[in-house]
Amino acid sequence: MAKYPWLSLWLSAANTWAGAARGFWTAEMQRQQNAMLDEMTKRTTGSATKT
């Protein structure tokens, strides 16, 4: 048995929440990177075809 069961429970819940938050922010960062890459690709290919 853990010496401090409530602390263990609280830390476990905090770790679960932190993992979910990390997943959310990682996905958001990926979405922004994809949007930036798409915009850069559109500008690059758009300027090349306007000659």
ChimeraX commands (.cxc) that place a marker at each C-alpha (Angstrom):
marker #1 position 0.00,0.00,0.00 radius 0.5
marker #1 position 1.24,3.48,-0.84 radius 0.5
marker #1 position 2.29,5.67,2.03 radius 0.5
marker #1 position 0.12,8.56,0.76 radius 0.5
marker #1 position -2.74,7.05,-1.27 radius 0.5
marker #1 position -4.54,10.38,-1.84 radius 0.5
marker #1 position -1.37,12.02,-3.11 radius 0.5
marker #1 position -0.81,9.07,-5.41 radius 0.5
marker #1 position -4.38,9.35,-6.71 radius 0.5
marker #1 position -4.05,13.10,-7.23 radius 0.5
marker #1 position -0.73,12.77,-9.07 radius 0.5
marker #1 position -2.15,10.05,-11.27 radius 0.5
marker #1 position -5.09,12.28,-12.22 radius 0.5
marker #1 position -2.74,15.21,-12.84 radius 0.5
marker #1 position -0.57,13.03,-15.09 radius 0.5
marker #1 position -3.63,11.92,-17.05 radius 0.5
marker #1 position -4.72,15.54,-17.54 radius 0.5
marker #1 position -1.21,16.58,-18.55 radius 0.5
marker #1 position -1.08,13.82,-21.16 radius 0.5
marker #1 position -4.38,14.94,-22.66 radius 0.5
marker #1 position -3.26,18.58,-22.73 radius 0.5
marker #1 position 0.05,17.61,-24.33 radius 0.5
marker #1 position -1.83,15.67,-27.02 radius 0.5
marker #1 position -4.12,18.63,-27.71 radius 0.5
marker #1 position -1.26,21.12,-28.04 radius 0.5
marker #1 position 0.80,18.74,-30.17 radius 0.5
marker #1 position -2.14,18.31,-32.56 radius 0.5
marker #1 position -2.69,22.08,-32.67 radius 0.5
marker #1 position 0.97,22.69,-33.47 radius 0.5
marker #1 position 0.77,20.12,-36.28 radius 0.5
marker #1 position -2.34,21.82,-37.71 radius 0.5
marker #1 position -0.61,25.20,-37.71 radius 0.5
marker #1 position 2.51,23.79,-39.35 radius 0.5
marker #1 position 0.41,22.17,-42.07 radius 0.5
marker #1 position -1.50,25.40,-42.68 radius 0.5
marker #1 position 1.76,27.36,-42.93 radius 0.5
marker #1 position 3.24,24.81,-45.33 radius 0.5
marker #1 position 0.09,24.85,-47.48 radius 0.5
marker #1 position 0.17,28.66,-47.65 radius 0.5
marker #1 position 3.85,28.67,-48.56 radius 0.5
marker #1 position 3.26,26.05,-51.26 radius 0.5
marker #1 position 0.35,28.05,-52.73 radius 0.5
marker #1 position 2.43,31.23,-52.84 radius 0.5
marker #1 position 5.41,29.43,-54.39 radius 0.5
marker #1 position 3.45,27.60,-57.08 radius 0.5
marker #1 position 1.17,30.59,-57.68 radius 0.5
marker #1 position 4.07,32.93,-58.39 radius 0.5
marker #1 position 5.74,30.36,-60.68 radius 0.5
marker #1 position 2.67,30.01,-62.90 radius 0.5
marker #1 position 2.03,33.78,-63.29 radius 0.5
marker #1 position 4.90,34.40,-65.74 radius 0.5
marker link #1:1,2 radius 0.2
marker link #1:2,3 radius 0.2
marker link #1:3,4 radius 0.2
marker link #1:4,5 radius 0.2
marker link #1:5,6 radius 0.2
marker link #1:6,7 radius 0.2
marker link #1:7,8 radius 0.2
marker link #1:8,9 radius 0.2
marker link #1:9,10 radius 0.2
marker link #1:10,11 radius 0.2
marker link #1:11,12 radius 0.2
marker link #1:12,13 radius 0.2
marker link #1:13,14 radius 0.2
marker link #1:14,15 radius 0.2
marker link #1:15,16 radius 0.2
marker link #1:16,17 radius 0.2
marker link #1:17,18 radius 0.2
marker link #1:18,19 radius 0.2
marker link #1:19,20 radius 0.2
marker link #1:20,21 radius 0.2
marker link #1:21,22 radius 0.2
marker link #1:22,23 radius 0.2
marker link #1:23,24 radius 0.2
marker link #1:24,25 radius 0.2
marker link #1:25,26 radius 0.2
marker link #1:26,27 radius 0.2
marker link #1:27,28 radius 0.2
marker link #1:28,29 radius 0.2
marker link #1:29,30 radius 0.2
marker link #1:30,31 radius 0.2
marker link #1:31,32 radius 0.2
marker link #1:32,33 radius 0.2
marker link #1:33,34 radius 0.2
marker link #1:34,35 radius 0.2
marker link #1:35,36 radius 0.2
marker link #1:36,37 radius 0.2
marker link #1:37,38 radius 0.2
marker link #1:38,39 radius 0.2
marker link #1:39,40 radius 0.2
marker link #1:40,41 radius 0.2
marker link #1:41,42 radius 0.2
marker link #1:42,43 radius 0.2
marker link #1:43,44 radius 0.2
marker link #1:44,45 radius 0.2
marker link #1:45,46 radius 0.2
marker link #1:46,47 radius 0.2
marker link #1:47,48 radius 0.2
marker link #1:48,49 radius 0.2
marker link #1:49,50 radius 0.2
marker link #1:50,51 radius 0.2
view
